[in-house]
Amino acid sequence: MTPDVTDEQIRALAATARPFSLAVLRWAPGRGQDGADAVELEHQRRMVGLRTSGTIAVLCPVLSDDVAGVAVMTVDPEGARTLMADDPCVRAGMMTVEVLPCVGFPGDALPG
């Protein structure tokens, strides 16, 4: 059941919205190339590093044959595109990336 939410609550939450970028990584035909495991490990190392530095606020690998993962990034879309274009899996043709502008609400978090 959905809790009752007032118009005032909606407006108050909307007023706190901050800009973020959503990076959507999809598997590409190069996924099965020779050496793919090593390239993917470097991709994972880089993504965890970006998370540790705060450039990625939320990192979500996706268990799918289509979508590889999503990341909520704290940089503007152009900065996110630049960062993700240098990703090892993107450079190797194992993944493609789409970056979308989005907003989020400070304090939102995944449940522990």
WOZIRA-V392103 format. One record per residue. N is the residue number from 1. RES is the residue in one small letter. OMEGA is omega in whole degrees, -180 to 180 (* if undefined). D_LAST is the distance of its C-alpha to the last C-alpha in whole Angstrom. Layout:
# WOZIRA-V392103
n->[N:N]
res->[RES:RES]
omega->[OMEGA:OMEGA]
d_last->[D_LAST:D_LAST]
This chain:
# WOZIRA-V392103
n->[1:2:3:4:5:6:7:8:9:10:11:12:13:14:15:16:17:18:19:20:21:22:23:24:25:26:27:28:29:30:31:32:33:34:35:36:37:38:39:40:41:42:43:44:45:46:47:48:49:50:51:52:53:54:55:56:57:58:59:60:61:62:63:64:65:66:67:68:69:70:71:72:73:74:75:76:77:78:79:80:81:82:83:84:85:86:87:88:89:90:91:92:93:94:95:96:97:98:99:100:101:102:103:104:105:106:107:108:109:110:111:112]
res->[m:t:p:d:v:t:d:e:q:i:r:a:l:a:a:t:a:r:p:f:s:l:a:v:l:r:w:a:p:g:r:g:q:d:g:a:d:a:v:e:l:e:h:q:r:r:m:v:g:l:r:t:s:g:t:i:a:v:l:c:p:v:l:s:d:d:v:a:g:v:a:v:m:t:v:d:p:e:g:a:r:t:l:m:a:d:d:p:c:v:r:a:g:m:m:t:v:e:v:l:p:c:v:g:f:p:g:d:a:l:p:g]
omega->[180:178:176:179:-178:175:-180:178:179:-180:-180:178:-180:-180:-179:-175:177:-180:175:173:178:177:178:180:179:176:-180:-178:-179:-177:-175:-177:175:179:-176:-179:-180:179:-180:177:178:174:-179:179:-179:-180:178:176:177:176:-179:-179:-179:177:171:180:180:-179:-177:169:-178:-179:-173:174:-180:-178:179:-179:175:178:171:-173:-176:178:-180:-176:-180:176:178:178:179:179:-175:176:-180:179:-179:-179:177:179:-178:-179:178:-180:167:180:172:179:-179:173:178:173:177:-175:-179:-179:176:-179:173:178:-180:*]
d_last->[22:22:22:25:25:27:29:29:25:25:27:25:22:25:26:23:23:23:24:22:23:22:23:23:25:27:28:32:35:35:32:34:36:37:35:32:30:31:30:27:26:27:25:22:23:24:21:18:21:21:17:18:21:19:21:18:15:13:14:14:17:18:20:23:27:27:24:23:20:19:18:18:20:21:25:28:28:31:29:27:30:31:28:28:31:31:29:30:29:31:34:34:34:31:29:30:28:28:27:27:26:24:22:19:18:17:14:12:9:6:4:0]
